Amino acid sequence: MVEKHLITGITGQDGVFLTSHIINNKKDDIIYGFSRNENIKTFQKKLQHTLGNNLDINNVKIINNVDLLNEKDVAKLIKEIMPDYIYNLSGPSSVYKSMQKGDKTDKTIIKIFNNLIKPVINENLKCNFFQASSSEMFDASLSPLNEQSKFLPRSPYAEAKLYIHEDIQKIKNDYEVNISSGIMFNHESEFRDDEYLIMKIINSAISIEDKDINEFKVGSLELVRDWSHAKDIALAIYEINKEGASEDYVIGSGVGNNIETILEIVFTFFNLNWKDFVKIDNSLLREGDPLSIVSNPKKIKDRLNWKSMISLEETLIKCIEFKKSKRI
């Protein structure tokens, strides 16, 4: 049976890998994607990179003329499409940007969610809804973290995500809606923007190899995070929404690595010693950043047989090779 998938934030790294997974597994399904990014050719190139010879995007429809903040337009479109699955991957993913924009980020994330869920409830649509939540919601001092861990948001971004997460629990009780919250931990890929730490490290190593710079600063060597590859996270998103059981899941590798480990892997790839080039500057740290944030993904492993398959080292090498190939 042909089914319809509606993905917000489709041109982001999670959206690209989710789209690729759907195409690979259900090639006749129709995918509708919201995107603020009008550079559709870049999105298509990313799909080509992930799909290779299996590239077939005839059933991928990009919607960039509807504002997700416009309640009436979003409701009209959802009623026209009547999707079987909705994946809300939209909104700014940068915590640091949310710290700068504050209340605007908070309201935007919540407004988009409300605009998507209202027509589902009001029209009693029989679709499965996935909401992208964040490990930033947690009190990280209690790591490793699972679905029952205490929440203590540390940014406007995290506060908005927690507001939605708690609203979802009410929706489950009040309406017959299949809605799940996926609490995602750090994940990267070759499509990650350059402003993020791992890409900054990789780009700096490339620049050092090219002798364009001779120094790079990081805020700490000791910070530990749970990094997965976005391809694995996208598979988890797909499996959670396909299940349609209104269950919330922590999505992460369950393995913590510190920044020093990343530096070691990246600089070794270039036959460089990171200690010769990297300086520590604590002013780069976000105030209140916890030392360690690691997931406990036991629930998703037990219920959906999902686990992170691509190691941190494999992820970093994929990112490096992609970055190097782009400059040839």
HELIX and SHEET records of a PDB file:
HELIX    1   1 GLN A   13  ASN A   25  1                                  13    
HELIX    2   2 ILE A   40  LEU A   51  1                                  12    
HELIX    3   3 GLY A   52  ASN A   54  5                                   3    
HELIX    4   4 GLU A   71  ILE A   81  1                                  11    
HELIX    5   5 VAL A   95  LYS A  101  1                                   7    
HELIX    6   6 ASP A  103  ASN A  122  1                                  20    
HELIX    7   7 SER A  135  MET A  137  5                                   3    
HELIX    8   8 ALA A  140  LEU A  142  5                                   3    
HELIX    9   9 PRO A  156  ASP A  174  1                                  19    
HELIX   10  10 LEU A  197  GLU A  209  1                                  13    
HELIX   11  11 ALA A  230  GLU A  243  1                                  14    
HELIX   12  12 ILE A  259  PHE A  269  1                                  11    
HELIX   13  13 TRP A  274  ASP A  276  5                                   3    
HELIX   14  14 ASN A  282  LEU A  284  5                                   3    
HELIX   15  15 LYS A  298  LEU A  304  1                                   7    
HELIX   16  16 LEU A  312  LYS A  326  1                                  15    
SHEET    1   A 7 VAL A  60  ILE A  63  0                                        
SHEET    2   A 7 ILE A  30  PHE A  34  1                                        
SHEET    3   A 7 LYS A   4  THR A   8  1                                        
SHEET    4   A 7 TYR A  85  ASN A  88  1                                        
SHEET    5   A 7 ASN A 128  SER A 134  1                                        
SHEET    6   A 7 ASN A 178  MET A 184  1                                        
SHEET    7   A 7 TYR A 249  ILE A 251  1                                        
SHEET    1   B 2 HIS A 187  GLU A 188  0                                        
SHEET    2   B 2 SER A 228  HIS A 229  1                                        
SHEET    1   C 2 PHE A 216  VAL A 218  0                                        
SHEET    2   C 2 VAL A 278  ILE A 280  1                                        
SHEET    1   D 3 ASN A 257  ASN A 258  0                                        
SHEET    2   D 3 VAL A 224  ARG A 225 -1                                        
SHEET    3   D 3 SER A 292  ILE A 293  1                                        
END                                                                             
